[in-house]
Amino acid sequence: FRRQVAAREFRNYPGPNVRPNHAAMGGFVAATSDPIWHVMSPPLGYNCRCSLEFVGQKEALKFGAVSPDGSMIPQDRPRGAFPDPGFKGAAT
């Protein structure tokens, strides 16, 4: 049995020390081809412990990351979510 990967889910490392800008991405789901991952893929900062988990077609449909035909539905970055200064597309 092979599950078709359609999207990724942003996961925060559990614990009290998650930075607010990283926590804002917790549970966010977007298609694997969504350009948001160019900026919002871990690591988002020094010692970042966040990760991305693959999401199958059914889950991606449920989260609205892909359409029934499998094409990407662009997702907006959650409010307050951004890389730390100096990382990826962060404003410097």
Secondary structure, DSSP 8 states (H G I E B T S, - for coil): ----EEEEEEE--SSTT--HHHHTTTT-EEETT-TTHHHHSS--STT---EEEEEEHHHHHHHTSB-TTS-B------TT----TTSTT---
